Every structure is written in C-alpha cells, then in structure tokens.
Amino acid sequence: MKKHILIGCLLLLSVCSVLFLYHYRVEADSRTQAPVEGTAFSHDLFDQVLQEHVNENGWVNYTQLKAHPEKFEAYLDLLAAANPTEWSYNEQLTFWINAYNALVMKGVIDNYPTTSVRKVKLFNGFFSRLKFQAAGKTYTLNEIEHGILREEYPDPRVHFVIVCASFSCPPLWNRAYTAETLEERLETATLNFIRNPEQVRIDRAKRRVYLSKIFKWYKDDFKMGYDGTEDFLADYLPPEDAEYLTSTDVKLNYLNYDWTLNDQKIHK
C-alpha cells in the first residue's frame, strides 16, 4: 500500500514538474540577426501592416495577420538586424516604440487564438518569458519596456504609445511612429488617453479621480518634471478640470484593468 502511494506521489510530482517547466520556460523567436546587405532600415513595412490589420479604434485583425504574415515577418527581420546605436535620439526612441508594439503583436499571433495575453503564460509570462530579437540581441517585452524605454528614454508619455494588446491599454495607432512626428504623436496620444473618461474621470461630489492603473504601476515616472500624477494630468485636462485637480485635495482611485485581447473578433 505504501509503495503504491509513493509511486502515485512520484507520478504526481512528475506531472507537476512538466507543467511548471511548460509555463515557466523561456521561449525565443528564432530569426537571423545578421543585416541583409544593401537593405536600409525602415518602418514602412510595419506602417503597411498596421494600416492593413488595425482599424481606427486600435483593434487588431489577428486572424488576418496570422494568415498573411509575410510583410510583418519581413519587418521583424529588419528589427532583428537593425543597429540603432548611431541614430538620433528620436530615431532610437521611435525604433523601440515600434519594436515593442510589433513584438507584442508577434507574441499574440504566435499563440493565437487566445482571448488575453494573460492566458499565454501564467503569472504575466507573456511579458517576461517570451523572447524576441531586436537590434542584434534577444529581449523579453519587459526588458524592452523597463530596461530600455523607461531606463534609457525616460518620458512618461511613452506609456500612451506602447500597447500591451488589451482593452485597457492605450489604443494601437494604425500607423508606425516616425522620428519626424514623434513629439506630436506623444502629445496627441497622451492627450487622447487622459481625456478619455474610460481612462480618467473626476467625481467632484466625492472629490475623487478615477484613473487607469497605468498611473499606479508607473507613478514614479509621472514625477519626472511634475509634482506627481495630479500635476501631470493637469497639463492635459481642460482648464477647469486642471484647476480643480491642482487646487483641491482629491483621492486617486484606480480602475480595474481589462486584459481582454484587443482583437477585432472580440470587440465588434
């Protein structure tokens, strides 16, 4: 009897180990990192992909993209082999913003169909255990966001142009970002996000501000050049709301984050 119990326990332990390794293993996208001779880097292919597969509301046709990935894969090859180190600041920042958004899309179609990036790997593994190639190296999405974008190009407005493929994220713009218009797009994306009542709204009766959890998760980022989140918000709110926010003692309440996939099939 004891022998059977021991065998059963060992079998259960083996099954648990396999499941653990499956959910926690790091998966890397495999592609060449060598630059193709005579090929200049450009975001044009990504721009075409976005126009073809993302609508004006920021919802993605992942079914169509997965079925016709040729342009997208060609752009990912360019990302993998690019060398942005000698580019201007705005060119580098644009590169990493587009790279992040493209690699999120790659992570989704590699695991599609799914209804949420949270279902791809347990414990936020979509962002920490899937690896992708960019600029000659291999990165997780977390490494790009926290180790590159937030560390090397600190600008709180970046949070409103990088998209985690979920309903509560900022909407995915259906154009690639360019260095020439980056400042304008950062301002526009930030303004649109903050003036969206689904992301930020003020309840004067209760003296409360209800806002996206982005402002909670990255609250220190909104202190760069500002006296905290309220001061940052005031720069983008209508004048009467900005004055109220900076002159009244309000309580910040963070909205639930909807991780449902930003899929055109789901959001009709």
C-alpha positions, 0 to 999 in steps of 0.5 A, a space after each residue: 500500500 505504501 509503495 503504491 502511494 509513493 509511486 502515485 506521489 512520484 507520478 504526481 510530482 512528475 506531472 507537476 514538474 512538466 507543467 511548471 517547466 511548460 509555463 515557466 520556460 523561456 521561449 525565443 523567436 528564432 530569426 537571423 540577426 545578421 543585416 541583409 546587405 544593401 537593405 536600409 532600415 525602415 518602418 514602412 513595412 510595419 506602417 503597411 501592416 498596421 494600416 492593413 490589420 488595425 482599424 481606427 479604434 486600435 483593434 487588431 485583425 489577428 486572424 488576418 495577420 496570422 494568415 498573411 504574415 509575410 510583410 510583418 515577418 519581413 519587418 521583424 527581420 529588419 528589427 532583428 538586424 537593425 543597429 540603432 546605436 548611431 541614430 538620433 535620439 528620436 530615431 532610437 526612441 521611435 525604433 523601440 516604440 515600434 519594436 515593442 508594439 510589433 513584438 507584442 503583436 508577434 507574441 499574440 499571433 504566435 499563440 493565437 487564438 487566445 482571448 488575453 495575453 494573460 492566458 499565454 503564460 501564467 503569472 504575466 509570462 507573456 511579458 517576461 518569458 517570451 523572447 524576441 530579437 531586436 537590434 542584434 540581441 534577444 529581449 523579453 517585452 519587459 526588458 524592452 519596456 523597463 530596461 530600455 524605454 523607461 531606463 534609457 528614454 525616460 518620458 512618461 508619455 511613452 506609456 500612451 504609445 506602447 500597447 500591451 494588446 488589451 482593452 485597457 491599454 492605450 489604443 494601437 495607432 494604425 500607423 508606425 511612429 516616425 522620428 519626424 512626428 514623434 513629439 506630436 504623436 506623444 502629445 496627441 496620444 497622451 492627450 487622447 488617453 487622459 481625456 478619455 473618461 474610460 481612462 480618467 474621470 473626476 467625481 467632484 461630489 466625492 472629490 475623487 479621480 478615477 484613473 487607469 492603473 497605468 498611473 499606479 504601476 508607473 507613478 514614479 515616472 509621472 514625477 519626472 518634471 511634475 509634482 506627481 500624477 495630479 500635476 501631470 494630468 493637469 497639463 492635459 485636462 481642460 482648464 477647469 478640470 486642471 484647476 480643480 485637480 491642482 487646487 483641491 485635495 482629491 483621492 486617486 482611485 484606480 480602475 480595474 484593468 481589462 486584459 481582454 485581447 484587443 482583437 477585432 473578433 472580440 470587440 465588434 
